[in-house]
């Protein structure tokens, strides 16, 4: 009589290889399909899996994957909006609350995207975009030179 050891049984190479692989922390389509195949292989022949239940599970997986994709796109869109908002501040007078609790106003000179949220360089000091509490047009004035009629800033 020959003894057959099922694949994946304790002590087999398949079990050793699967335990050596890093465990997945998320339920993706590959893991779902593995679980579904295992469930179908091990189901009771006198009480097979309900096809409506299988369709519901497949639909839930598709919805989960769509929501995961949507979440990534939303985060990317938010990041781009923050960059655009920060870039629009260059040349504007901005206000923020200083470390001493006093409102500081200065010219937004440049933007750095190296941090999240982006930082605005106000008077040589980096200020986080979400710390900016007010924006006003630049206070530079234009005057006309009476002799030449040319505008000077």
HELIX and SHEET records of a PDB file:
HELIX    1   1 UNK A   13  UNK A   20  1                                   8    
HELIX    2   2 UNK A   29  UNK A   41  1                                  13    
HELIX    3   3 UNK A   51  UNK A   87  1                                  37    
HELIX    4   4 UNK A  129  UNK A  131  5                                   3    
SHEET    1   A 5 UNK A 125  UNK A 128  0                                        
SHEET    2   A 5 UNK A 119  UNK A 122 -1                                        
SHEET    3   A 5 UNK A 103  UNK A 112 -1                                        
SHEET    4   A 5 UNK A  93  UNK A  97 -1                                        
SHEET    5   A 5 UNK A 132  UNK A 136 -1                                        
SHEET    1   B 2 UNK A 143  UNK A 144  0                                        
SHEET    2   B 2 UNK A 151  UNK A 152 -1                                        
END                                                                             
